[in-house]
Amino acid sequence: MAPDWLTAVAWAYLSVCFACAAAIAYDIVGHHRRQPMGVMNAVYPITALYLGPFALAFYWRWGRAARQTTATARTAMERAGESRMLAPAAVSSWPAAAAEGAEPGKPGEPGKPGKPRWVMMATEVSHCGAGCSLGDVISEFAIFGLGLTVAGATLWAEYIGDYILALALGIAFQYFAIAPMRGLGIRDGLKAATKADFISLSAFEIGLFGWMAVMTFVLFPAPHQLMPSSAAFWFLMQIGMIIGFSTSWPANVWLVNRGIKVPM
């Protein structure tokens, strides 16, 4: 059992994170501020489920799209799709622009100042982390509900289930970012998404899994292990996701510098 103070802190932070995720989702849907890249409509609220007010502040400052009517939104989406077909040209000039801390210019607008490099990288890591986090949440509930274990331990089952589902959802999230930007078909898009996501997702899960080991063997060893039915468990998992966000950052920097991932 978790101590009362930890349960209270857990409920407080979980409530703040849910409120932040709801605020972002309402702004995107209710205020017609849908993202040019559709998958980001899900990434921002999911990120807020563990980064809470930090994710909300980031979205409000850097990620919020202009308000659009239905007609103008459709036009903007079509134009965004057309411009992404030219993405390779923009990507090739990215390292030089990034060295100056600026976003690469859009086609026809070389060198135009934009978002700082750290903002682009934070968006990349958030995109990776969203698929990981969603997969971990679904897997944890499934393993708990089914009572699954490996070698008599729940943790090993969690590692396997979390990684497989996180990888599947991470590739899906990556596909819906890479395929439209590069104009790829399903087969080539999935291949590129797997190549881009495998390393960054693994880096995220290394951080999260390391923290889960601390939870299991140090903080709450058997027979006092926390279960997904408790607020304290999910609060500690949020901490693990924040750690995973940190460990995934260097991997995403490397992938972008190598041209494996396209900067957002």
N, C-alpha and C positions, 0 to 999 in steps of 0.2 A: 504493500500500500504506500502511496505517496503521502508525504507529510501535508498537513492542511495548508501551510503557507505556499507550497509548490502548486497545489491544486488551485488556490486562489489566484496566484500569478498566471497559471496556465489559462484559466477561464478568462482573465482580463486580457491577456495578449491575444488569445484566440478570437475574442469578441472584436478587438480592434482590427485584427487582420481580416475577419469576415466583413466588417464594415467598410474597410478600405477596398476590398475586392468588389463589394456591391456598388460602391461609389464609382469605381472605374467602369464596371459593366453598365451601370445606368447612364453614365456620361457617353459611352460609346453607342449604346442602343437608343436610349431615350432622347439624347440630344443630337442624334444623327452625326456622330463623329467617328464613323467607321474608318479603320485603318486602310491605307492603300494596299498593304499586304495583308490579305484576309486573316491569315493565321495569327497575326498579332492581336486581333480582337479577343482571342482566348489567352494569349501569352501574358498580357498585362494583368488581367484579373487573377490568373493562377499564380503569378509571381507575388502578388499582394497577399496571397494566402500564407506566405511564410516571411516575406520581407515587410509586410504591413505598411506603416506610414512612409517608410523609405521608398517602397515601390510606388505609392500614391504620389509622393513628391516628385519622383523621377518622371512618372507619366505626365503629370500636370505641367512640368517644365519642359520636357523633351519629347514626349511621345504622343501628346494630344493632337489629334487631327483637326483640321478646320471643319466647322459645322457645314453640312451640306444637305440640300434637299434631295429627294429620291432621284430626280433627274440629273442633278449635277453630280451626285455620288456615282451614278452609273457612268457618266462621261469621264469622271476622274479615274475610275477604275480602268476604263478602256485605255485612257492615255497612259496610265501607269504600266499597264500590260505591254503597250507598244514600246515604252521607253526601256523596259526591262529586257526587251529583245536585243537592245544595244548594250546590255550590261557588261559583256566582256571588254569592250573598249574602255568603259569607265573603270573597271577593276584593274586593268593594266596600269593605270596611272595612279592607283591608290597609294602605294608605298611612299611616293614622293609627297603626296598631299598629306598623308598621315604623319610624315616626319615633321610637318609644320603644325600638327595638331588640328588639321582641318579635314572636313569630309570631302571626298573626291567630288569634283564638279560633275554636274549632270551633263549628258550629251549635249554639245553645243554651248556649254558654259564651263569651259576648262578652268580649273583652279578657283572656282567660286567658293568663298569661305562658307563653312557650314558647322555642323556639330563637332565638338572636340572629339579626339580619338577615344577618350575614355568612355564617352557616351555611346559611341558605336560599339565598343567592346562590351559595355554593360548590357546593351540590347542583345548582342550575340549570346552572351552568357544566360540572360533571362530566357531567350528563346530555347536554348538547350535545357536549362533548368526546368522549364515548364513541362516538357515531355517527361523528364525524369520524375518530377514531383507528382504529376498526375498518375504515372505508372506505379510509383511507390505507394501512394494512397490506396489505389484500387487493390494492389497486391496484398497490402497489409490487412485490409478488411477481409479479403478472400481467404488468406491463410488462417486468420483468426477464426473466421466462421466455419471453415472446414477442419480446423484442428490439425493442420499439416505439420509434420516434423521431418527432419532428415538426420539420421544417426541419433535419433532421440532428442534432438535439439530444434527448437523453433527458429533460432537465429539462422541456421544454415538454410532452412526452407525459405526464410525471408530474403536472404541474400540471392538465392536462385530465382525466386519468384519476382522480387523487385527488379533485378537486373534484366530479366527477359522481357517483362512488361514495359519497363522504362525504355529499353532499347527499341521495342516495337513502336511505342508511341513517339519516342524521340525521332525515329526515322520518318514517321508520318509527319510530324511537325516540320522536320527539315525538308521533306519532299515538297510540302506546300509553300516553302520559302524558295528553295533552289530551282525547282522545275519552272515556275513562272518567270523567274529572273533570267534563266538561261534558255528558255524556250525549249525545254526537253520533254520528250515523251515519257510514258509511264516507266518503261524499262530503264532507260538511261537516267531518268530522274531518281528512281529508287536506288540505282547504283551510286549516283553522285551523293544522294542523301545519306546512304550507309557509310560511304567513305568519309563524309564530313562529320557525321554524328558519332561514329564509334569511339573515336579518341576523346572527344569532349565529354560525351556521356560517361565513359569509363572514368574519366578524371572526376566528374561530379560524384559518381557512385563511390569512388575510393574515399572521398571525404565523408560522405554520409555513412558508409559502412563502417569506417573507423570509429565514428561517433556512436553508432549502434552497438559496437562491441564494448565501448565504454559504458553505455547504458546497461548492457546485459551482464557484464562481468565485474564492473566496478561500482556503479551507482545503485543498481537494483538487481543483485544476483539472486538466483533461485534460492528459496521458493518465493521471493518477494518481487518477482519481475512484474513490470507494468504491462498492461494489456491495451490494445487499441480501443477498448471501451472506456478508457479513462482520459480525461483532459490532459493530465500530466504527461502521458505517453506522447500525445500529439504536439504538446509544447516542446518536448525534448526532440521530437522529430523535426520540428521547425528549426531548432538550433542546428540539427544535422544537415538540413537543406541549406542553411546559410553557410555552413562549413563547406558543403559541396559546391555552392556557388563560388566560393573563394578558390577551391582547388581546381575548378574548371576554367577559371580565368586564364592562367598561363597557357593551357592547352588551346583555348580559343584564339589567343594572340598568335600562337605558332601556326595554327591552321589558316588564319587570315593572311599572315605574312607569306605563307607558302602558296596562297591562291586556291587552297582547297575549299575554303568557305568564302562566300561573297559578303563583304561588309554591308550591314543594313543601314 
